[in-house]
């Protein structure tokens, strides 16, 4: 089952975002509920300490947590989705806002994939997918999309195809900029690792006349 987790970063309407399959479950993390109307989805559960949802009105059951807590609203929302049977999580509104929250979301996505779940992070114009050994990533992306592989550990045997500068079995050190700002040539892109862990990111153009929706709230 696929669940969308609505989080409080920016949201840009793009063809790639519109093409996402509709979810079976939608969980809003605090201020991320403001994206529900733009996405045309009904919120099934609304989770958080509700410090960033002023002026947002969503008809959904609330799960209220104290501000002093051990998990972010996004992590709490993900756990609600998993408890309800979700195995694929799409974090919508994942980019923008506070860097610490965005970074925790990306790293948390890696952990969720290690636990056996599928994870996508998007704000419509930017996308990210965790990449771990033994689990190749294949995505169909338009030509000209900017694609990067961010090494969050030393990488062994990185293979990257479908891009302007392909790689075969490359070793990439932690934090290297070598694999930043590649370019999709059109068609499927494949990334695979022998060791380490990474985030594959894509920057897609917004549709003409579309601009970020909502406020960048963590």
Residue frames as qw, qx, qy, qz and C-alpha x, y, z in Angstrom:
[[0.000, 0.887, 0.462, 0.000, 0.00, 0.00, 0.00],
 [0.416, 0.330, -0.001, 0.847, 1.24, 3.46, -0.89],
 [0.269, -0.825, -0.411, 0.279, 0.91, 6.35, 1.55],
 [0.308, 0.665, -0.013, 0.680, 1.62, 10.01, 0.99],
 [0.490, -0.562, -0.368, 0.556, 3.15, 11.87, 3.93],
 [0.197, 0.854, 0.182, 0.446, 2.44, 15.58, 3.54],
 [0.601, -0.411, -0.209, 0.653, 5.26, 17.60, 5.09],
 [0.020, -0.901, -0.283, 0.328, 5.75, 21.32, 5.39],
 [0.382, -0.299, 0.385, 0.785, 8.28, 22.23, 2.71],
 [0.325, 0.434, -0.203, -0.815, 7.48, 23.84, -0.61],
 [0.599, 0.312, 0.737, 0.018, 5.25, 22.30, -3.25],
 [0.171, 0.477, -0.396, -0.766, 5.59, 23.03, -6.98],
 [0.793, 0.360, 0.407, -0.275, 3.07, 21.63, -9.45],
 [0.050, 0.520, -0.713, -0.468, 4.94, 19.78, -12.19],
 [0.775, 0.186, -0.420, -0.435, 3.98, 17.09, -14.71],
 [0.437, 0.200, -0.846, 0.231, 6.07, 14.61, -12.72],
 [0.191, -0.014, 0.670, -0.717, 4.11, 15.39, -9.56],
 [0.665, 0.170, 0.020, -0.727, 0.78, 15.13, -11.40],
 [0.691, 0.257, -0.625, -0.258, 1.82, 11.72, -12.76],
 [0.071, -0.266, 0.864, -0.423, 2.28, 10.18, -9.31],
 [0.426, -0.318, -0.814, -0.236, -0.16, 7.29, -8.71],
 [0.473, -0.598, 0.005, -0.647, -2.88, 8.24, -6.24],
 [0.069, 0.290, -0.847, 0.441, -2.23, 6.99, -2.69],
 [0.521, -0.400, -0.739, -0.152, -4.35, 4.62, -0.65],
 [0.527, -0.687, -0.386, 0.320, -3.57, 6.61, 2.51],
 [0.262, 0.681, -0.079, 0.679, -2.67, 10.25, 3.22],
 [0.595, -0.613, -0.351, 0.383, -1.10, 11.33, 6.52],
 [0.189, 0.856, -0.032, 0.481, -0.38, 15.02, 7.09],
 [0.636, -0.226, -0.368, 0.640, 2.49, 16.08, 9.33],
 [0.187, -0.605, -0.276, 0.723, 1.39, 19.31, 11.04],
 [0.198, 0.670, -0.068, -0.712, 1.70, 22.21, 8.55],
 [0.103, -0.135, 0.832, 0.528, 2.04, 19.79, 5.63],
 [0.290, 0.521, 0.781, -0.184, -1.75, 19.56, 5.69],
 [0.222, 0.703, 0.014, -0.675, -1.85, 22.84, 3.74],
 [0.047, 0.348, -0.737, -0.577, -0.80, 20.89, 0.62],
 [0.380, 0.255, 0.883, -0.108, -3.87, 18.65, 0.60],
 [0.449, 0.719, 0.306, -0.434, -6.06, 21.05, -1.37],
 [0.234, 0.714, -0.476, -0.457, -3.43, 21.69, -4.06],
 [0.066, -0.256, 0.949, 0.175, -2.86, 17.94, -4.41],
 [0.662, -0.035, -0.323, -0.675, -6.57, 17.15, -4.49],
 [0.516, -0.027, -0.847, 0.126, -6.35, 14.52, -1.75],
 [0.640, -0.644, -0.130, -0.398, -8.29, 13.78, 1.42],
 [0.088, 0.514, -0.723, 0.454, -6.25, 13.57, 4.62],
 [0.753, -0.266, -0.584, -0.144, -6.86, 10.37, 6.59],
 [0.685, -0.569, -0.291, 0.350, -4.80, 11.33, 9.65],
 [0.167, 0.857, -0.130, 0.469, -3.28, 14.59, 10.86],
 [0.836, -0.335, -0.257, 0.350, -0.27, 14.21, 13.14],
 [0.450, 0.443, -0.198, 0.750, 1.99, 16.59, 15.06],
 [0.296, -0.388, -0.508, 0.710, 2.27, 19.22, 17.75],
 [0.147, 0.800, 0.532, 0.235, 0.32, 21.67, 15.55],
 [0.320, -0.684, -0.039, 0.654, 2.71, 24.58, 15.98],
 [0.123, -0.302, 0.486, 0.811, 2.92, 25.25, 12.22],
 [0.076, 0.381, 0.844, 0.369, -0.64, 24.72, 11.03],
 [0.095, 0.522, 0.376, -0.759, -2.23, 28.03, 11.95],
 [0.403, 0.494, -0.146, -0.757, -4.94, 28.92, 9.46],
 [0.278, 0.167, -0.872, -0.368, -5.02, 25.41, 7.99],
 [0.674, 0.008, 0.395, -0.624, -8.39, 23.65, 8.09],
 [0.386, 0.204, -0.853, -0.287, -8.53, 19.94, 7.29],
 [0.809, -0.220, 0.103, -0.535, -11.35, 17.56, 8.13],
 [0.721, 0.231, -0.646, 0.102, -9.29, 14.70, 9.50],
 [0.792, -0.577, -0.188, 0.061, -8.73, 12.92, 12.84],
 [0.126, 0.837, -0.417, 0.330, -5.91, 14.50, 14.81],
 [0.868, -0.249, -0.291, 0.316, -3.11, 12.77, 16.67],
 [0.042, -0.935, 0.149, -0.319, -1.71, 15.49, 18.92],
 [0.816, -0.080, -0.303, 0.485, 1.81, 15.31, 20.37],
 [0.357, -0.864, -0.060, 0.350, 3.64, 17.70, 22.73],
 [0.376, 0.893, -0.244, 0.048, 6.15, 20.15, 21.29],
 [0.188, -0.650, 0.729, -0.108, 8.86, 18.57, 23.49],
 [0.957, 0.093, 0.202, -0.189, 9.12, 15.16, 21.82],
 [0.561, -0.437, 0.615, 0.341, 11.76, 12.76, 20.53],
 [0.484, 0.259, 0.698, 0.460, 10.60, 12.60, 16.87],
 [0.104, 0.154, -0.219, -0.958, 9.75, 15.17, 14.22],
 [0.630, 0.323, 0.303, -0.638, 6.17, 15.47, 13.02],
 [0.610, 0.464, -0.503, -0.399, 7.21, 13.89, 9.71],
 [0.210, 0.245, -0.939, 0.121, 8.67, 10.83, 11.44],
 [0.369, 0.135, 0.709, -0.585, 5.57, 10.48, 13.59],
 [0.663, 0.423, -0.012, -0.618, 3.38, 10.69, 10.48],
 [0.481, 0.406, -0.745, -0.220, 5.46, 8.02, 8.74],
 [0.026, -0.101, 0.940, -0.325, 5.07, 5.69, 11.70],
 [0.558, 0.283, 0.432, -0.650, 1.29, 6.18, 11.60],
 [0.656, 0.467, -0.345, -0.481, 1.28, 5.24, 7.90],
 [0.321, 0.328, -0.888, 0.013, 3.42, 2.15, 8.51],
 [0.260, 0.018, 0.816, -0.516, 1.19, 1.07, 11.40],
 [0.646, 0.395, 0.262, -0.598, -1.77, 1.21, 9.01],
 [0.839, 0.196, 0.499, 0.090, -0.08, -1.11, 6.54],
 [0.436, 0.872, -0.179, -0.134, 1.80, 1.23, 4.18],
 [0.855, -0.166, 0.287, 0.400, 4.90, -0.23, 2.56],
 [0.483, 0.368, 0.236, 0.759, 5.67, 2.57, 0.13],
 [0.202, -0.788, -0.312, 0.491, 6.02, 6.11, 1.50],
 [0.400, 0.545, 0.247, 0.694, 6.01, 9.24, -0.65],
 [0.298, -0.599, -0.310, 0.676, 7.00, 12.35, 1.31],
 [0.283, 0.689, 0.412, 0.525, 5.39, 15.31, -0.48],
 [0.162, -0.950, 0.013, -0.268, 6.68, 18.79, 0.36],
 [0.890, -0.284, -0.095, 0.343, 10.05, 17.34, 1.36],
 [0.574, 0.168, 0.009, 0.801, 12.33, 20.19, 0.17],
 [0.063, -0.663, -0.070, -0.742, 12.55, 23.72, 1.50],
 [0.657, -0.715, -0.114, -0.208, 12.15, 24.99, 5.03],
 [0.432, -0.777, 0.456, -0.044, 14.69, 24.30, 7.75],
 [0.480, 0.533, -0.693, -0.067, 17.81, 22.44, 6.66],
 [0.176, -0.291, 0.877, -0.340, 17.94, 20.27, 9.79],
 [0.699, 0.204, 0.485, -0.484, 14.41, 19.01, 9.21],
 [0.731, 0.559, -0.241, -0.307, 15.02, 18.37, 5.51],
 [0.269, 0.531, -0.799, 0.082, 18.30, 16.55, 6.22],
 [0.396, -0.134, 0.808, -0.415, 16.67, 14.41, 8.92],
 [0.778, 0.359, 0.215, -0.468, 13.92, 13.53, 6.46],
 [0.621, 0.585, -0.494, -0.165, 16.44, 12.42, 3.80],
 [0.099, 0.411, -0.872, 0.246, 18.49, 10.36, 6.25],
 [0.570, 0.020, 0.632, -0.525, 15.34, 8.92, 7.77],
 [0.789, 0.433, -0.124, -0.418, 14.36, 7.83, 4.28],
 [0.415, 0.490, -0.766, 0.033, 17.56, 5.80, 4.06],
 [0.231, -0.188, 0.844, -0.446, 16.72, 4.10, 7.33],
 [0.722, 0.236, 0.317, -0.569, 13.20, 3.30, 6.14],
 [0.719, 0.481, -0.433, -0.255, 14.61, 1.66, 3.00],
 [0.165, 0.389, -0.874, 0.240, 16.97, -0.42, 5.16],
 [0.444, 0.009, 0.703, -0.556, 13.86, -1.54, 7.06],
 [0.297, 0.198, 0.905, 0.230, 12.36, -2.80, 3.80],
 [0.298, 0.763, 0.458, -0.345, 10.12, 0.07, 2.72],
 [0.471, 0.438, 0.368, 0.671, 10.10, 1.99, -0.55],
 [0.194, -0.745, -0.246, 0.589, 10.66, 5.74, -0.20],
 [0.383, 0.538, 0.310, 0.683, 10.31, 8.74, -2.50],
 [0.221, -0.645, -0.290, 0.671, 10.82, 12.34, -1.44],
 [0.315, 0.441, 0.476, 0.693, 9.54, 15.20, -3.57],
 [0.054, 0.554, 0.293, -0.777, 8.46, 18.80, -3.74],
 [0.601, 0.712, 0.311, -0.185, 7.38, 18.45, -7.36],
 [0.422, 0.859, -0.290, 0.003, 10.45, 20.14, -8.81],
 [0.077, 0.580, -0.787, 0.195, 13.00, 18.23, -6.71],
 [0.942, -0.125, -0.181, -0.253, 13.03, 14.51, -6.02],
 [0.029, -0.588, 0.786, -0.191, 15.15, 12.09, -4.00],
 [0.947, -0.080, -0.222, -0.217, 15.35, 8.32, -3.66],
 [0.525, -0.630, 0.572, -0.016, 17.56, 6.41, -1.20],
 [0.767, 0.453, -0.446, -0.084, 20.07, 4.04, -2.83],
 [0.617, -0.539, 0.557, -0.136, 21.46, 1.02, -0.98],
 [0.045, 0.389, -0.883, -0.259, 23.54, -1.99, -2.06],
 [0.125, 0.135, 0.983, 0.026, 21.61, -4.82, -3.66],
 [0.254, 0.689, 0.616, -0.284, 18.62, -2.62, -4.49],
 [0.295, 0.083, 0.407, 0.861, 19.16, -0.95, -7.89],
 [0.224, 0.631, 0.356, -0.652, 17.09, 2.14, -8.60],
 [0.260, 0.232, 0.665, 0.661, 15.42, 2.51, -12.00],
 [0.178, 0.682, 0.395, -0.589, 13.44, 5.64, -12.90],
 [0.436, 0.535, 0.505, 0.518, 12.09, 6.99, -16.19],
 [0.175, -0.731, -0.139, 0.645, 13.12, 10.65, -16.37],
 [0.512, 0.842, 0.171, 0.003, 12.93, 13.23, -19.12],
 [0.690, 0.280, 0.009, 0.667, 16.03, 14.30, -21.02],
 [0.127, 0.654, -0.068, 0.743, 17.70, 17.33, -19.49],
 [0.674, -0.706, -0.127, -0.176, 16.75, 16.57, -15.88],
 [0.131, 0.681, -0.607, 0.388, 19.64, 17.31, -13.52],
 [0.924, -0.285, -0.239, -0.093, 20.55, 14.15, -11.61],
 [0.045, 0.687, -0.622, 0.373, 22.98, 13.78, -8.72],
 [0.841, -0.234, -0.480, 0.084, 24.17, 10.95, -6.52],
 [0.206, -0.786, 0.352, -0.465, 24.97, 12.23, -3.03],
 [0.687, 0.073, -0.677, 0.254, 27.36, 9.92, -1.19],
 [0.511, -0.717, 0.138, -0.453, 26.35, 9.89, 2.47],
 [0.785, -0.442, 0.415, 0.126, 28.98, 7.17, 3.06],
 [0.068, -0.507, 0.722, 0.466, 31.97, 5.96, 1.06],
 [0.835, 0.353, 0.104, -0.409, 30.50, 4.32, -2.05],
 [0.338, -0.325, 0.825, 0.316, 31.85, 1.16, -3.68],
 [0.237, 0.165, 0.882, 0.372, 30.95, 0.04, -7.15],
 [0.343, 0.592, 0.308, -0.661, 28.57, 2.81, -8.17],
 [0.283, 0.197, 0.737, 0.581, 27.03, 2.15, -11.58],
 [0.247, 0.625, 0.283, -0.684, 25.02, 4.91, -13.23],
 [0.282, 0.159, 0.737, 0.593, 23.41, 4.61, -16.66],
 [0.115, 0.758, 0.615, 0.184, 21.06, 6.72, -18.75],
 [0.193, -0.916, -0.068, 0.345, 22.98, 9.92, -18.05],
 [0.442, 0.870, -0.215, 0.028, 25.42, 12.11, -19.93],
 [0.155, 0.630, -0.722, 0.240, 28.36, 10.91, -17.81],
 [0.920, -0.224, -0.232, -0.224, 27.74, 7.24, -16.97],
 [0.188, -0.629, 0.714, -0.243, 29.74, 5.29, -14.40],
 [0.897, 0.015, -0.418, -0.140, 30.58, 1.60, -14.08],
 [0.857, -0.265, -0.333, 0.291, 31.73, 0.26, -10.72],
 [0.239, 0.657, -0.236, 0.675, 33.09, 3.60, -9.47],
 [0.545, -0.439, -0.527, 0.482, 34.26, 4.21, -5.91],
 [0.003, -0.732, -0.123, -0.670, 33.10, 7.58, -4.60],
 [0.342, -0.042, -0.633, 0.693, 34.24, 8.98, -1.25],
 [0.166, -0.698, -0.628, 0.302, 31.83, 10.37, 1.32],
 [0.031, -0.839, -0.182, 0.512, 30.64, 13.86, 0.41],
 [0.402, -0.110, 0.522, 0.744, 32.33, 13.92, -3.00],
 [0.388, 0.628, 0.108, -0.665, 30.97, 16.40, -5.56],
 [0.123, -0.230, 0.817, 0.515, 32.12, 14.14, -8.42],
 [0.037, 0.342, 0.909, 0.236, 28.59, 12.75, -8.86],
 [0.116, 0.647, 0.423, -0.624, 26.72, 16.05, -8.52],
 [0.352, 0.700, -0.047, -0.620, 24.90, 17.67, -11.49],
 [0.303, -0.007, 0.848, 0.435, 24.84, 14.90, -14.07],
 [0.447, 0.309, -0.112, -0.832, 22.25, 15.08, -16.87],
 [0.659, 0.219, 0.702, -0.159, 19.59, 12.59, -17.93],
 [0.027, -0.225, 0.653, 0.722, 19.76, 11.71, -21.62],
 [0.651, 0.089, -0.153, -0.738, 16.15, 10.49, -21.75],
 [0.784, 0.002, -0.595, -0.179, 14.53, 7.19, -20.92],
 [0.826, -0.527, -0.200, 0.013, 15.29, 4.99, -17.92],
 [0.087, 0.736, -0.552, 0.383, 18.02, 5.90, -15.47],
 [0.911, -0.249, -0.326, 0.038, 19.63, 3.08, -13.49],
 [0.022, -0.727, 0.544, -0.419, 21.76, 3.46, -10.36],
 [0.932, -0.232, -0.277, -0.014, 23.25, 0.59, -8.40],
 [0.161, -0.786, 0.525, -0.284, 25.73, 0.20, -5.53],
 [0.746, 0.084, -0.641, 0.159, 28.02, -2.56, -4.30],
 [0.549, -0.361, -0.534, 0.531, 28.62, -0.83, -0.97],
 [0.107, -0.041, -0.159, 0.981, 27.76, 2.31, 0.99],
 [0.119, 0.696, 0.693, -0.142, 24.61, 4.38, 0.86],
 [0.162, -0.020, 0.250, 0.954, 23.53, 7.38, -1.18],
 [0.354, 0.645, 0.469, -0.489, 20.67, 9.62, -2.20],
 [0.323, 0.247, 0.600, 0.689, 19.80, 9.96, -5.88],
 [0.123, 0.650, 0.344, -0.667, 18.29, 13.38, -6.54],
 [0.340, 0.409, 0.601, 0.596, 16.61, 14.86, -9.60],
 [0.056, 0.503, 0.167, -0.846, 15.75, 18.46, -10.42],
 [0.304, 0.465, 0.743, 0.372, 12.86, 18.75, -12.86],
 [0.004, 0.127, 0.124, 0.984, 11.52, 21.95, -14.46],
 [0.270, 0.421, 0.617, -0.607, 8.23, 23.37, -13.25],
 [0.331, 0.594, 0.662, 0.315, 5.35, 23.67, -15.68],
 [0.168, 0.321, 0.122, 0.924, 5.04, 27.21, -17.15],
 [0.353, -0.543, -0.139, -0.749, 3.26, 29.58, -14.82],
 [0.795, -0.480, -0.369, -0.039, 3.49, 27.31, -11.77],
 [0.084, 0.650, -0.474, 0.588, 5.12, 28.52, -8.60],
 [0.268, 0.001, -0.864, 0.427, 5.72, 27.06, -5.14],
 [0.527, -0.568, -0.380, -0.505, 2.54, 26.55, -3.13],
 [0.746, -0.604, -0.273, 0.058, 2.32, 27.07, 0.61],
 [0.155, -0.900, 0.368, -0.172, 4.94, 28.23, 3.07],
 [0.646, 0.324, -0.650, 0.233, 8.26, 26.48, 3.66],
 [0.578, -0.593, 0.308, -0.468, 7.46, 25.17, 7.15],
 [0.130, 0.366, -0.915, 0.103, 9.43, 22.33, 8.79]]
